[in-house]
Amino acid sequence: MQALTADQYDRLQRLARAWERAHLRAAKSEARYNPRLGVDALCFQPWTLPDGRPGLLGALITPVTLSLALVPVEEGTASPEAEARSSLSLPSGAYPFRLLTLDDDWLWVCRLLDDLSDVASLQEGSRLAQRLMERVMAPEA
């Protein structure tokens, strides 16, 4: 896996903080909310966006969901508003993504787990994200 630049890590953290600002209050009212988890962008690696531009693919974990996330490398790129949904072929198969707008930015997300209430800690959440990425990036059996 190719290492990300400091700017790319900063961008991913800004997106995680934007998710918190936009969704954390509503998430706290959900029965499946897990107070032991935070919002983090994990296991990202270079990948190509559906439109051919460079992007970063990884996992977005929140107190309620674990999703695949695809982020454009360049900030400030126009949101593909006309294409609110997209599909991405990964080694393990095709995944449906939807557009998620956060503040003045955006990313593609594909929710894989929508109940993390039994995850016991941040560390366990990170390990779950790592296992998810290993499986997603492994060819179908």
C-alpha positions in Angstrom: 0.0 0.0 0.0 1.3 3.4 -1.0 1.8 5.9 1.9 -0.3 9.1 1.8 1.1 12.6 2.0 0.6 14.8 5.1 -1.8 16.9 3.0 -3.9 13.9 2.2 -4.0 12.8 5.8 -5.1 16.4 6.8 -7.8 16.3 4.1 -9.2 13.0 5.4 -9.3 14.4 9.0 -11.0 17.5 7.8 -13.7 15.4 6.2 -14.1 13.3 9.4 -14.6 16.6 11.4 -17.1 17.8 8.8 -19.0 14.6 9.2 -19.1 15.2 13.0 -20.4 18.8 12.5 -23.1 17.7 10.0 -24.3 14.3 11.5 -23.1 13.7 15.1 -26.0 15.3 16.8 -28.6 13.2 14.9 -26.4 10.1 15.3 -26.5 10.5 19.1 -30.3 10.1 19.0 -30.2 6.8 17.2 -30.6 3.6 19.2 -27.5 2.1 17.5 -25.3 5.0 18.5 -22.0 3.8 20.0 -20.5 6.4 22.4 -17.2 4.4 22.4 -16.5 5.2 18.8 -15.5 8.5 17.1 -15.4 9.5 13.5 -12.2 8.6 11.6 -11.0 8.0 8.1 -8.8 4.9 8.0 -6.8 2.6 5.7 -6.9 5.0 2.7 -4.9 4.3 -0.4 -4.8 5.9 -3.9 -7.6 4.9 -6.2 -9.3 6.3 -9.2 -12.7 8.1 -9.0 -15.5 6.9 -11.3 -14.9 9.9 -13.6 -11.1 9.0 -13.9 -9.7 11.6 -11.6 -7.3 10.6 -8.8 -8.9 9.7 -5.5 -8.4 8.0 -2.2 -10.3 4.9 -1.1 -10.6 3.7 2.5 -13.0 3.3 5.4 -15.0 5.9 7.2 -16.0 4.8 10.6 -18.6 6.7 12.7 -20.5 5.9 15.9 -23.2 4.4 13.8 -21.8 3.1 10.5 -18.7 1.7 8.7 -18.5 2.7 5.1 -16.2 2.5 2.2 -15.3 6.1 1.2 -13.9 7.4 -2.0 -12.5 11.0 -1.8 -11.2 13.2 -4.6 -7.5 14.0 -4.1 -8.0 17.6 -5.0 -10.0 19.8 -2.7 -12.5 22.2 -4.2 -13.4 20.0 -7.1 -17.0 20.4 -8.3 -19.4 17.9 -6.8 -20.9 15.4 -9.3 -24.5 16.6 -8.3 -26.1 15.1 -11.4 -24.7 11.7 -10.4 -25.9 11.2 -6.9 -25.1 7.5 -7.2 -22.2 5.6 -8.7 -20.8 2.1 -8.8 -17.2 1.2 -8.3 -15.5 -2.1 -9.2 -13.1 -3.3 -6.6 -11.2 -6.6 -6.5 -14.0 -8.2 -4.5 -16.8 -7.0 -6.7 -18.9 -4.0 -7.5 -20.1 -1.6 -4.8 -22.8 1.1 -5.0 -21.7 4.5 -3.8 -23.8 7.6 -3.0 -22.7 11.2 -2.9 -22.3 12.7 0.6 -21.8 16.4 0.8 -20.1 17.8 3.9 -19.7 21.6 4.3 -18.1 22.7 1.1 -16.7 19.3 0.3 -17.9 15.9 -0.8 -17.1 12.2 -1.0 -18.6 9.0 -2.2 -19.7 6.5 0.5 -20.9 2.9 0.4 -22.4 1.9 3.8 -21.3 -1.7 4.6 -22.2 -1.9 8.3 -25.0 0.2 9.8 -24.9 -1.1 13.4 -21.6 -0.8 15.3 -23.3 -0.8 18.7 -21.4 -3.9 19.8 -17.9 -2.6 18.9 -16.1 -2.3 22.3 -13.5 0.4 21.6 -11.8 2.7 19.2 -9.1 0.1 18.7 -11.6 -2.6 17.9 -13.3 -0.2 15.4 -9.9 0.4 13.7 -9.2 -3.3 13.5 -12.7 -3.8 12.0 -12.0 -1.2 9.3 -8.7 -2.8 8.5 -10.3 -6.2 8.1 -13.0 -4.7 5.9 -10.4 -3.1 3.6 -8.5 -6.3 3.4 -11.6 -8.2 2.3 -12.8 -5.5 -0.1 -9.4 -5.4 -1.8 -9.1 -9.2 -2.1 -10.3 -10.8 -5.3 -13.6 -12.7 -5.1 -13.1 -16.4 -4.3 
